[in-house]
């Protein structure tokens, strides 16, 4: 699997931060973020129960540009 790195939290001071990649072969977006707390998990489960193997993560809204870019790449708009 070859992932295309899209970007990290623009306000980070280094590693260990929220980040976004795209698996172009599979058309999937990979997100690294902070683990959601119990209250967030409960609220999310109201609309979408979380099955085994899935996670809820948080990333800052300031990463919207990286997410938009990842979406464009994943749907083929950003492929060269």
C-alpha positions as CSV (number, residue, x, y, z in Angstrom):
1,X,0.0,0.0,0.0
2,X,1.4,3.4,-1.0
3,X,-0.2,6.3,0.8
4,X,0.0,9.9,-0.5
5,X,0.7,12.3,2.3
6,X,-1.7,15.3,2.1
7,X,-0.8,17.3,5.2
8,X,-0.7,17.8,8.9
9,X,-2.3,20.2,11.4
10,X,-1.0,23.6,10.2
11,X,-0.5,24.7,13.8
12,X,1.7,21.8,14.8
13,X,5.1,22.3,16.2
14,X,6.4,18.9,15.0
15,X,5.4,15.3,14.9
16,X,2.7,13.4,16.6
17,X,-0.1,15.5,15.3
18,X,-3.3,15.1,13.3
19,X,-2.6,14.2,9.7
20,X,-4.3,13.1,6.4
21,X,-3.3,10.7,3.7
22,X,-4.9,9.2,0.6
23,X,-4.7,5.6,-0.6
24,X,-5.0,6.4,-4.3
25,X,-5.3,2.7,-5.3
26,X,-8.3,2.2,-3.0
27,X,-9.8,5.7,-3.2
28,X,-9.7,6.0,0.6
29,X,-8.9,8.8,3.0
30,X,-6.8,8.0,6.1
31,X,-7.0,10.3,9.1
32,X,-4.8,10.4,12.2
33,X,-6.3,12.4,15.0
34,X,-7.0,12.5,18.7
35,X,-9.0,9.7,20.3
36,X,-12.6,10.7,20.9
37,X,-13.7,10.8,24.5
38,X,-16.6,8.7,25.9
39,X,-19.2,11.5,25.6
40,X,-18.3,12.0,21.9
41,X,-18.5,8.2,21.3
42,X,-21.9,8.1,22.9
43,X,-23.2,11.0,20.8
44,X,-21.9,9.6,17.6
45,X,-23.4,6.2,18.4
46,X,-26.9,7.8,18.3
47,X,-26.6,8.2,14.6
48,X,-24.0,5.6,13.7
49,X,-23.2,2.7,16.1
50,X,-19.4,2.0,15.9
51,X,-18.7,-1.6,14.8
52,X,-15.6,-3.6,15.8
53,X,-12.6,-2.3,13.8
54,X,-13.8,1.3,13.5
55,X,-12.7,4.3,15.5
56,X,-14.0,7.9,16.0
57,X,-11.2,10.5,15.9
58,X,-11.1,14.2,16.2
59,X,-9.1,16.6,14.0
60,X,-9.1,20.4,14.2
61,X,-11.4,22.4,11.8
62,X,-8.3,24.3,10.7
63,X,-7.4,21.1,8.7
64,X,-10.4,21.7,6.4
65,X,-8.0,22.5,3.5
66,X,-6.2,19.2,3.9
67,X,-9.5,17.3,4.1
68,X,-10.7,19.0,0.9
69,X,-7.5,18.1,-0.9
70,X,-7.7,14.5,0.3
71,X,-11.3,14.3,-1.0
72,X,-10.2,15.7,-4.4
73,X,-7.4,13.2,-4.6
74,X,-9.5,10.3,-3.5
75,X,-12.2,10.9,-6.2
76,X,-9.6,11.3,-8.9
77,X,-9.6,15.1,-9.3
78,X,-6.1,15.4,-7.9
79,X,-4.5,12.5,-9.7
80,X,-1.6,13.3,-12.2
